[in-house]
Amino acid sequence: MTSVATLAPAVPRSRRGPGWTLAVVLAGQFMAILDVSIVNVAAPTIRAALGASGSGLQLIISGYTIAYAMLLITGARLGGLSGPRRMFLLGLALFTAASLACGLAGSEGALIGFRLAQGAGAAFMVPQVLSIIQLNFTGAARARALSAYSAVLAGGIVAGQVLGGLLVTADLFGTQWRPVFLVNVPIGLALLAAGARMLPSDHVPRDQGLDLPGLLSLSAAVSLLVIPLVLGHEQHWPLWGWCSMAAGVALLGVFAVAERRARHPLVPGRLLRAPGLLPGVLGVFFAMVTWGGFLFTVALHLQGGIGDGPLRAGLTFVPGAAGFAVVSLTWRRLPARMHRGLILAGFALAALGYAGLSLVFGGGGRGEPLLEILLAVTGAGLGLAYSPLFTVALAGVEPRDAPDASGLMSTTLQLGQVMGVATFGSLYLSLIPSSHAIGVTGFGLAACALVGAACVLPLLRRSRVS
């Protein structure tokens, strides 16, 4: 395997060093992940205050995710064309301005529009995080940066649920739901000021170009797949949703044909041939399917089946997020020969945790303190699978392909989470009010984790022959 360290060109560092670079981009990533879940807790208050309809409220919650997933590939390619630093700051500025507009919105329609703009800002900002890490960190420093990236992903969604519950409960100055958006504004402004000083200068390759047919066909395909997945259950899976997903699959075929003919393809053939990338992408996808489905269905069960309030439900996930984060930050301390094997062990441990949660919840009640132990085990298993997998998948990517690899991985992450929420959320909701709903869903999550383990087996075979 060719080491990325031997291919990476000398790059200018930020004025304050790589640690500050990483802090700035990961803080931006954290805000983007936070806003996926922070609004869920405020949904009832938003509906009462704005008189939002059921479909309108769904678009307020899901519009962010739809725009985010749809534009990730576009954001990655624009970062490759204009430079990741410039595009990160532009996306952060749009995200911050849209957060302010959301917090001040006076109607359902305005809030939906501003949520879409907020998702677009996140889509332009987030792919640059991996690009900046790939271009400015090498060797062990890159692996540590990717581990920190993984920890941020784990904590962002849980932090959103907890922070949303705190802000809505506090009702600061009678502002009800508005602080869940306004909290981004001072943080975003601080990051814009810090990023302008601390992020390294851009060096854009001259051979980059815009693959417009590929960009349009892939963005349309992702949109046609994501929109019915996000809205399908609430709409009782109408015919238009199935037609939309079928059209999305067909457009993926159009995208594949367009890529073969493109002068500057969005996903270059050499990127797909990078050692370990395809098994890594598949493994990351199934890991995120289980993570998204797990967070969504267990939150539904805690609040609907057990009767927890939103704040207590959010706090319940802390052991799982802590397990994910701690493992993500410490797995490199184990001998290097074990790193690829950790991926398979992590998937197996996560599957065990999901199955255990099914048994605990299936007995009725919360099952404490065993619940917290199983949540920590599940989070640790996912962290053990995800963090080394991410490092291995990107290890063979050349620096010139960093933006495209970033777009591919970011889109995989987002689609995996959306697919997990749609698939396992629909499974759980379709089984309610049966007492077996959470049990069946948990075993489904365990089976999905084992599929992820099967996808990464080629990485283990490679490790034995390399």
C-alpha positions as CSV (number, residue, x, y, z in Angstrom):
1,M,0.0,0.0,0.0
2,T,1.3,3.4,-0.9
3,S,1.5,5.7,2.1
4,V,-0.3,9.0,1.9
5,A,2.6,10.5,3.9
6,T,4.9,9.9,1.0
7,L,2.6,11.5,-1.5
8,A,1.5,14.6,0.5
9,P,3.1,17.8,-0.6
10,A,4.4,20.4,1.8
11,V,1.5,22.5,2.9
12,P,1.5,25.8,4.8
13,R,0.4,25.5,8.4
14,S,-1.9,27.9,10.2
15,R,-0.4,30.7,12.2
16,R,-1.2,28.9,15.5
17,G,-0.3,25.3,14.5
18,P,-2.2,22.2,13.4
19,G,-3.9,21.8,16.7
20,W,-5.8,25.1,16.2
21,T,-6.7,24.1,12.7
22,L,-8.2,20.9,13.9
23,A,-10.1,22.7,16.7
24,V,-11.7,25.2,14.3
25,V,-12.9,22.6,11.7
26,L,-14.1,20.1,14.3
27,A,-16.1,22.8,16.1
28,G,-17.8,23.6,12.8
29,Q,-18.4,19.9,12.2
30,F,-19.9,19.6,15.7
31,M,-22.3,22.5,15.1
32,A,-23.5,20.8,11.9
33,I,-24.1,17.5,13.6
34,L,-25.7,19.1,16.6
35,D,-28.4,20.7,14.4
36,V,-29.6,17.3,13.1
37,S,-31.1,16.5,16.5
38,I,-31.4,19.7,18.5
39,V,-34.6,20.7,16.8
40,N,-36.4,17.4,17.5
41,V,-36.7,18.3,21.2
42,A,-38.2,21.7,20.4
43,A,-40.7,20.4,17.8
44,P,-43.8,20.5,20.1
45,T,-43.0,24.1,21.2
46,I,-42.4,25.2,17.6
47,R,-45.7,23.7,16.5
48,A,-47.7,25.5,19.2
49,A,-45.9,28.9,18.7
50,L,-46.2,29.0,14.9
51,G,-49.3,27.0,14.4
52,A,-47.3,24.7,12.1
53,S,-49.1,21.9,10.3
54,G,-47.9,18.3,10.7
55,S,-46.2,18.3,7.3
56,G,-44.8,21.7,7.9
57,L,-43.3,20.6,11.2
58,Q,-41.8,17.6,9.5
59,L,-40.2,19.8,6.9
60,I,-38.8,22.1,9.6
61,I,-37.2,19.1,11.2
62,S,-36.2,17.2,8.0
63,G,-35.5,20.1,5.6
64,Y,-32.0,20.6,7.1
65,T,-31.2,16.9,6.5
66,I,-32.6,16.9,3.0
67,A,-30.6,20.0,1.9
68,Y,-27.5,18.7,3.8
69,A,-27.5,15.3,2.1
70,M,-28.4,16.6,-1.3
71,L,-25.6,19.2,-1.5
72,L,-22.7,17.3,0.2
73,I,-21.1,16.1,-3.1
74,T,-21.5,19.6,-4.6
75,G,-19.9,21.1,-1.5
76,A,-17.0,18.7,-1.8
77,R,-16.3,19.5,-5.4
78,L,-16.6,23.2,-4.9
79,G,-14.0,22.8,-2.1
80,G,-11.8,21.1,-4.6
81,L,-12.2,23.9,-7.1
82,S,-11.9,27.0,-4.9
83,G,-10.0,25.5,-1.9
84,P,-11.3,23.9,1.3
85,R,-10.4,26.9,3.5
86,R,-12.4,29.3,1.4
87,M,-15.4,26.9,1.1
88,F,-15.3,26.0,4.8
89,L,-15.6,29.7,5.8
90,L,-18.3,30.4,3.2
91,G,-20.4,27.4,4.4
92,L,-19.9,28.5,8.0
93,A,-21.0,32.0,7.2
94,L,-24.1,30.8,5.5
95,F,-24.8,28.3,8.3
96,T,-24.5,31.1,10.9
97,A,-26.6,33.6,9.0
98,A,-29.3,30.9,8.4
99,S,-29.3,30.0,12.1
100,L,-29.9,33.7,13.0
101,A,-32.8,33.8,10.5
102,C,-34.3,30.6,11.9
103,G,-34.2,32.0,15.4
104,L,-36.0,35.1,14.3
105,A,-38.5,33.4,11.9
106,G,-42.1,34.5,12.4
107,S,-43.9,31.9,10.3
108,E,-43.9,28.2,9.4
109,G,-42.9,28.9,5.7
110,A,-40.0,31.2,6.7
111,L,-38.6,28.7,9.1
112,I,-38.7,25.9,6.5
113,G,-36.9,28.1,4.0
114,F,-34.2,29.1,6.5
115,R,-33.7,25.5,7.6
116,L,-33.0,24.5,4.0
117,A,-30.5,27.3,3.8
118,Q,-28.9,26.1,7.1
119,G,-28.6,22.6,5.6
120,A,-27.0,24.1,2.5
121,G,-24.4,25.9,4.6
122,A,-23.6,22.7,6.5
123,A,-23.2,20.8,3.2
124,F,-20.7,23.4,1.9
125,M,-18.8,23.4,5.2
126,V,-18.7,19.8,6.4
127,P,-16.8,18.1,3.4
128,Q,-14.0,20.5,3.9
129,V,-13.3,19.2,7.4
130,L,-12.0,15.8,6.0
131,S,-10.2,17.6,3.1
132,I,-8.4,19.9,5.5
133,I,-7.4,16.9,7.7
134,Q,-6.2,14.9,4.7
135,L,-4.2,17.8,3.3
136,N,-2.6,19.1,6.5
137,F,-2.0,16.0,8.7
138,T,0.1,13.0,7.9
139,G,0.9,9.6,9.5
140,A,0.1,9.3,13.2
141,A,-1.1,12.9,13.4
142,R,-3.7,12.2,10.7
143,A,-4.9,9.1,12.5
144,R,-5.3,11.1,15.8
145,A,-7.2,13.8,13.9
146,L,-9.6,11.3,12.4
147,S,-10.1,9.8,15.8
148,A,-11.1,13.2,17.1
149,Y,-13.4,13.6,14.1
150,S,-15.1,10.3,15.0
151,A,-15.6,11.4,18.6
152,V,-17.2,14.6,17.4
153,L,-19.6,12.6,15.2
154,A,-20.6,10.5,18.2
155,G,-21.1,13.3,20.6
156,G,-22.9,15.8,18.3
157,I,-26.2,14.0,17.9
158,V,-26.5,13.2,21.7
159,A,-25.4,16.7,22.6
160,G,-28.1,18.1,20.4
161,Q,-30.8,16.2,22.3
162,V,-29.4,17.2,25.7
163,L,-28.8,20.8,24.8
164,G,-32.2,21.1,23.0
165,G,-33.9,19.8,26.1
166,L,-32.0,22.3,28.4
167,L,-32.7,25.3,26.2
168,V,-36.4,24.6,25.7
169,T,-36.9,23.8,29.4
170,A,-35.0,27.0,30.4
171,D,-37.3,29.2,28.1
172,L,-34.6,32.0,28.2
173,F,-36.3,35.4,28.4
174,G,-39.5,33.9,27.1
175,T,-38.0,32.9,23.8
176,Q,-39.3,29.3,24.0
177,W,-37.7,27.4,21.0
178,R,-35.6,30.1,19.4
179,P,-32.4,29.6,21.4
180,V,-32.0,26.1,19.8
181,F,-31.1,28.1,16.6
182,L,-29.6,31.3,18.1
183,V,-27.0,29.3,20.1
184,N,-25.2,28.8,16.8
185,V,-24.7,32.5,16.1
186,P,-22.1,33.5,18.7
187,I,-20.2,30.2,18.1
188,G,-20.3,30.7,14.4
189,L,-19.1,34.2,14.5
190,A,-16.2,33.2,16.8
191,L,-15.3,30.4,14.4
192,L,-15.3,32.7,11.4
193,A,-12.9,35.0,13.2
194,A,-10.7,32.2,14.3
195,G,-10.8,30.4,10.9
196,A,-9.8,33.5,9.0
197,R,-6.6,33.6,11.1
198,M,-5.8,30.0,11.8
199,L,-6.8,27.9,8.8
200,P,-4.0,27.2,6.3
201,S,-4.0,28.8,2.9
202,D,-5.5,27.0,0.0
203,H,-3.5,25.5,-2.8
204,V,-5.9,24.5,-5.6
205,P,-4.7,22.0,-8.2
206,R,-4.8,23.4,-11.7
207,D,-6.2,20.2,-13.2
208,Q,-9.4,20.4,-11.3
209,G,-12.6,21.0,-13.3
210,L,-16.4,20.9,-12.8
211,D,-18.2,17.7,-13.8
212,L,-21.6,19.3,-14.3
213,P,-23.5,16.3,-15.7
214,G,-22.1,14.1,-12.9
215,L,-22.9,16.8,-10.3
216,L,-26.5,17.3,-11.5
217,S,-27.3,13.6,-11.9
218,L,-25.8,12.6,-8.5
219,S,-27.4,15.5,-6.6
220,A,-30.8,14.6,-8.2
221,A,-30.3,10.9,-7.4
222,V,-29.5,11.6,-3.8
223,S,-32.5,14.0,-3.5
224,L,-34.9,11.5,-5.0
225,L,-33.7,8.8,-2.6
226,V,-33.4,11.0,0.6
227,I,-36.7,12.9,0.4
228,P,-39.0,9.9,0.4
229,L,-36.9,8.2,3.1
230,V,-37.2,11.2,5.4
231,L,-40.9,11.9,4.7
232,G,-42.2,8.4,3.8
233,H,-43.5,7.1,7.1
234,E,-45.3,10.3,8.0
235,Q,-47.0,10.2,4.6
236,H,-47.8,6.4,4.9
237,W,-45.3,5.5,2.2
238,P,-47.3,7.0,-0.8
239,L,-46.8,5.9,-4.4
240,W,-44.8,9.0,-5.2
241,G,-42.2,8.0,-2.7
242,W,-41.6,4.6,-4.3
243,C,-41.5,6.2,-7.7
244,S,-39.0,8.8,-6.5
245,M,-36.7,6.1,-5.0
246,A,-36.9,4.1,-8.2
247,A,-36.0,7.2,-10.2
248,G,-33.1,7.9,-7.8
249,V,-31.7,4.4,-8.5
250,A,-32.1,4.9,-12.2
251,L,-30.3,8.3,-12.0
252,L,-27.4,6.5,-10.2
253,G,-27.0,4.5,-13.3
254,V,-27.0,7.7,-15.4
255,F,-24.3,9.1,-13.0
256,A,-22.1,6.0,-13.5
257,V,-22.3,6.4,-17.3
258,A,-21.6,10.2,-17.0
259,E,-18.6,9.5,-14.9
260,R,-17.0,7.2,-17.5
261,R,-17.2,10.0,-20.0
262,A,-16.3,12.9,-17.8
263,R,-12.9,14.7,-18.1
264,H,-13.0,15.6,-14.4
265,P,-15.2,13.0,-12.7
266,L,-16.6,13.5,-9.3
267,V,-15.4,10.1,-8.3
268,P,-12.2,9.4,-10.2
269,G,-11.5,5.7,-11.0
270,R,-8.1,6.0,-9.2
271,L,-10.1,7.0,-6.0
272,L,-12.2,3.8,-6.2
273,R,-9.0,1.8,-6.7
274,A,-7.4,3.2,-3.5
275,P,-6.6,0.3,-1.2
276,G,-9.3,-0.4,1.3
277,L,-11.6,2.4,0.2
278,L,-14.6,0.5,-1.1
279,P,-14.8,-2.0,1.8
280,G,-14.3,1.0,4.1
281,V,-17.2,3.0,2.5
282,L,-19.5,0.0,2.8
283,G,-18.5,-0.6,6.4
284,V,-19.0,3.1,7.3
285,F,-22.4,3.1,5.6
286,F,-23.7,0.1,7.7
287,A,-22.2,1.5,10.9
288,M,-24.0,4.7,10.4
289,V,-27.2,2.9,9.5
290,T,-27.2,1.2,12.8
291,W,-26.1,4.3,14.7
292,G,-28.9,6.5,13.2
293,G,-31.5,3.8,13.6
294,F,-30.4,3.1,17.2
295,L,-30.5,6.7,18.3
296,F,-33.9,7.4,16.7
297,T,-35.8,4.2,17.8
298,V,-34.5,4.2,21.3
299,A,-35.4,7.9,21.7
300,L,-38.9,7.1,20.5
301,H,-39.1,4.2,22.9
302,L,-37.8,6.2,25.9
303,Q,-40.2,9.1,25.3
304,G,-43.2,7.2,23.9
305,G,-43.0,3.8,25.4
306,I,-41.6,4.6,28.8
307,G,-42.7,8.2,29.2
308,D,-39.4,10.0,29.7
309,G,-39.1,13.7,29.1
310,P,-36.9,14.9,26.3
311,L,-34.1,16.0,28.6
312,R,-34.0,12.6,30.5
313,A,-34.1,10.7,27.2
314,G,-31.2,12.7,25.9
315,L,-29.2,12.2,29.0
316,T,-29.8,8.4,28.7
317,F,-27.6,8.3,25.6
318,V,-24.6,9.8,27.3
319,P,-23.0,6.5,28.2
320,G,-23.2,5.4,24.6
321,A,-21.7,8.6,23.3
322,A,-19.0,8.5,25.9
323,G,-18.1,4.9,25.0
324,F,-17.9,5.8,21.3
325,A,-15.8,8.9,22.0
326,V,-13.4,7.3,24.5
327,V,-12.7,4.3,22.2
328,S,-12.3,6.7,19.2
329,L,-9.7,8.7,21.0
330,T,-7.7,5.7,22.5
331,W,-7.8,2.8,20.0
332,R,-4.4,3.7,18.5
333,R,-2.7,2.8,21.8
334,L,-3.2,-0.8,20.9
335,P,-0.5,-2.5,18.8
336,A,-0.7,-1.6,15.1
337,R,-1.0,-5.3,14.1
338,M,-4.4,-5.3,15.8
339,H,-5.9,-2.3,14.2
340,R,-7.7,-3.9,11.3
341,G,-8.9,-6.7,13.6
342,L,-10.5,-4.1,15.9
343,I,-12.9,-3.2,13.1
344,L,-14.5,-6.7,13.0
345,A,-14.4,-7.0,16.8
346,G,-16.2,-3.6,17.1
347,F,-19.0,-4.6,14.8
348,A,-19.5,-7.8,16.7
349,L,-19.5,-5.9,20.0
350,A,-22.1,-3.4,18.7
351,A,-24.3,-6.3,17.5
352,L,-24.1,-7.8,21.0
353,G,-25.0,-4.5,22.5
354,Y,-28.1,-4.1,20.2
355,A,-29.3,-7.6,21.0
356,G,-28.8,-7.0,24.7
357,L,-30.8,-3.8,24.6
358,S,-33.6,-5.7,22.9
359,L,-33.7,-8.1,25.8
360,V,-33.6,-5.4,28.4
361,F,-36.3,-3.3,26.9
362,G,-38.4,-6.4,26.0
363,G,-38.8,-7.1,29.7
364,G,-40.5,-3.8,30.2
365,G,-39.2,-0.7,32.0
366,R,-35.8,0.9,31.7
367,G,-33.7,-2.1,32.9
368,E,-31.3,0.1,34.9
369,P,-28.4,-0.1,35.6
370,L,-27.9,-2.8,32.9
371,L,-29.3,-0.3,30.4
372,E,-26.4,2.2,30.9
373,I,-23.9,-0.7,30.7
374,L,-25.3,-1.9,27.4
375,L,-25.4,1.6,26.0
376,A,-21.8,2.0,26.8
377,V,-20.9,-1.3,25.3
378,T,-22.8,-0.5,22.1
379,G,-21.1,2.9,21.8
380,A,-17.7,1.4,22.4
381,G,-18.3,-1.3,19.8
382,L,-19.3,1.3,17.2
383,G,-16.3,3.4,18.1
384,L,-14.0,0.4,17.8
385,A,-15.4,-0.4,14.4
386,Y,-15.8,3.1,13.0
387,S,-12.6,5.0,13.9
388,P,-10.0,2.4,12.7
389,L,-12.2,1.8,9.6
390,F,-12.3,5.5,8.7
391,T,-8.5,5.6,9.1
392,V,-7.9,2.5,7.0
393,A,-10.4,3.6,4.3
394,L,-8.6,6.9,3.8
395,A,-5.0,5.7,4.2
396,G,-4.5,5.0,0.5
397,V,-6.1,8.2,-0.9
398,E,-3.8,10.5,-2.7
399,P,-3.9,14.2,-1.5
400,R,-5.2,15.4,-4.9
401,D,-8.2,13.2,-4.4
402,A,-8.9,14.4,-0.8
403,P,-11.9,16.6,-1.7
404,D,-13.6,13.8,-3.7
405,A,-12.9,11.3,-1.0
406,S,-14.2,13.7,1.6
407,G,-17.4,14.2,-0.4
408,L,-17.8,10.4,-0.9
409,M,-17.3,9.7,2.9
410,S,-19.5,12.6,4.0
411,T,-22.3,11.6,1.7
412,T,-22.0,7.9,2.9
413,L,-22.2,9.1,6.5
414,Q,-25.3,11.2,5.9
415,L,-27.1,8.6,3.7
416,G,-26.3,5.9,6.2
417,Q,-27.9,7.9,9.1
418,V,-31.0,8.8,7.0
419,M,-31.4,5.2,5.9
420,G,-31.1,4.0,9.5
421,V,-33.7,6.4,10.7
422,A,-36.1,5.6,7.8
423,T,-35.7,1.8,7.9
424,F,-35.6,1.1,11.6
425,G,-37.8,4.0,12.5
426,S,-40.5,2.6,10.2
427,L,-40.0,-0.9,11.5
428,Y,-40.4,0.2,15.1
429,L,-43.4,2.5,14.4
430,S,-45.1,-0.2,12.3
431,L,-44.9,-2.7,15.2
432,I,-46.3,-0.3,17.9
433,P,-48.2,-0.8,20.2
434,S,-46.8,-4.3,20.4
435,S,-44.5,-4.9,23.3
436,H,-42.1,-6.6,21.0
437,A,-41.5,-3.5,18.8
438,I,-38.2,-2.4,20.4
439,G,-37.1,-6.0,20.7
440,V,-37.5,-6.8,17.1
441,T,-35.9,-3.5,16.1
442,G,-32.9,-4.2,18.3
443,F,-32.3,-7.6,16.7
444,G,-32.6,-5.9,13.3
445,L,-29.9,-3.5,14.3
446,A,-27.7,-6.4,15.4
447,A,-28.2,-8.1,12.1
448,C,-27.3,-4.9,10.2
449,A,-24.1,-4.6,12.3
450,L,-23.1,-8.1,11.3
451,V,-23.7,-7.2,7.6
452,G,-21.2,-4.3,8.2
453,A,-18.7,-6.8,9.6
454,A,-19.1,-9.0,6.5
455,C,-18.4,-5.9,4.3
456,V,-15.0,-5.2,5.9
457,L,-13.7,-8.8,5.7
458,P,-11.5,-7.9,2.7
459,L,-9.6,-5.5,4.9
460,L,-8.7,-8.3,7.2
461,R,-7.5,-10.5,4.3
462,R,-5.4,-7.6,3.0
463,S,-3.8,-7.2,6.4
464,R,-2.7,-10.8,6.4
465,V,-0.9,-10.6,3.1
466,S,0.5,-7.1,3.4
